[in-house]
Amino acid sequence: MLSVANAGPVIPPETLPGLTTRFERAGSQNDGSGLGLAIVAAIADRIGSRLDMASPRPGTPDGLEVRVQLPTAGAAEV
């Protein structure tokens, strides 16, 4: 499993699924391009993986954690 987290503001649960849509952003219109999580989700799908997000981060009052469950060797045809 690969996990990446930040200590930014909490993202409402109803907003999380949309963050994997290209050009969709949780923050102000000046923050990021809205491509990062869309690219990660596309790669995860391509390798037969799963992308999970939690906000706030587990055990904390803030932030976002993105987890990618990596497949075992030979599980995906690339």
N, C-alpha and C positions, 0 to 999 in steps of 0.2 A: 504494500500500500504506500502511496505517495500522498503526503499531506502538506498543504501550504496554508498559512493563516496570517491574518493581520489584526491589528488592534483598532481598526476604524469603527465608525458608527454601526449600530445594529441595522441590518437590512430586514424589512418586514417579510414574514414567511410567504406571503402571497406574491412578492416580487422575485423571490429566488429562482423559480423555474424559468422566468423570462431572461435571466442573466446569461443563458447559453444561446440566446438569439443574437445574431449579428447586429451590431450597432445599438444594442440595448444597454443602458447604463443605470446603475442604482444611485449614483451621486449627481452632482450638478452637471450641467451640460459641458462644463470645461474640464471634467475629469475623465481622462482616457478616451479611447476610440470606440469602446464597446465591442472589440474583437477578441480580446484575450480569452475569456471563458468560452466563447463560441468555438475558437480554435481548439482549445483543450477538450471540449465536449466532442468535437468532430474526430479528433485523434483517438480519444477513449472509445468512441463507437467503432471506429475502424479496426481497432485491435481487440474488440470484443470485451471491453472493459466497462466499468460503471463509474459515473461521476456523482458524488454526493456533496451537498453543501449544508452547512449549519451556521446560523447567525441568531443569537450570539454564539461565539465559540463555546464548546462544551466546557463547563466549569468556570466560565468567566462572564462578566456582565456586558462584554462588547465584542466587536470584531466579526470576522467571517472566516470559516475554515472550509477549504475545498479538499476533498479526498478523492483520489483515483485508485480504485481497486485494480491492480495490475493482474493480467491473466498469467497463468503458469506457462512456461516455455512450450511452444508448439501448439498452443490453444487457438491461435488466430492464423488465418491465411492472409498474408500481406502481399 
